[in-house]
Amino acid sequence: MFKISVIIPTFNRSHTLSRALDSVMKQSYPIHEIIVIDDGSTDNTLALIQAGFPSITVIEQANKGVSNARNRGIKQATGDWIALLDSDDEWLPDKLLHQTDSLSAAPEYKVCHTEEIWVRNSTRVNQMNKHQKSGGHIFQQCLPLCAMSPSSILIHRYLFDELGPFDETLPACEDYEMWLRITASNPVLFIDQPQIIKHGGHEDQLSRKYWGMDRFRIYALDKTLKNITLSMTDRQAAISMLLEKARIYQQGALKRGKQAEAEHYHSLIDHYSAIQDN
């Protein structure tokens, strides 16, 4: 039996939180605990949970960002397995059942993600080829962009103990950085049938809040290359991706007149170009 703790960070999303919580409560697989981290909400989030979901554990804190909120929830959790859910997404009813069945059949895997349905402004949309999901050793598939959705993840908590928590210095792309850390040394199990619905198009998405998202990915690639032991092919692929992103970003900084920022990326490009040439 999988002892699953569900972690849901939220900030001023009472308008979507009920949908997310309903989808968790309707799971066909029994859940050990549900923890909502209210990350400084000023709307009626707390009242909504107390009135409609009194069995759920709520952690209130000042606004510290999604990484801090997830980390606090994981630290509080008592389950062996961690299931993440963003408060604007929802699970299909058998999501956890499919994942636990698949993991039981393949116990060598300690992380599992799933295919997903995309909805933008209440309309279902098709994913582009670059968002295609897969399983196995997917480190190189994780290099261009985030290849696993947090809301689809079921992960054994020992991976967080072994590899560390989400990087709280990152205001966005924190999941991208985490998946690089995990997939550098761990294969992932993939369920190719949609088990979650990702809702997008709303104004408070992090991708809309922060310009130049690749600057966070460049930071994550640099951090990975400096701190994680990679195979030769994975290392070369990571360097190539960092150089590609950094060159594009440097040109954008120059066009915006951000000279100091452009010089920073120029130095980074010189550093990794020299490594690549050797």
Secondary structure, DSSP 8 states (H G I E B T S, - for coil): ---EEEEEEESS-HHHHHHHHHHHHT-SS--SEEEEEEES--SSHHHHHHHH-TTSEEEEE----HHHHHHHHHHH--SSEEEE--TT-EE-TTHHHHHHHHHHH-TT--EEEEEEEEEETTEEE---GGG----BS-TGGGSSS--S-GGG-EEETHHHHHH----TT-SS-HHHHHHHHHHTT--BEEEEEEEEEEEE--TT-HHHHSS-THHHHHHHHHHHHHHS---HHHHHHHHHHHHHHHHHHHHHHHHTT-HHHHHHHHHHHHHHHHHHH-
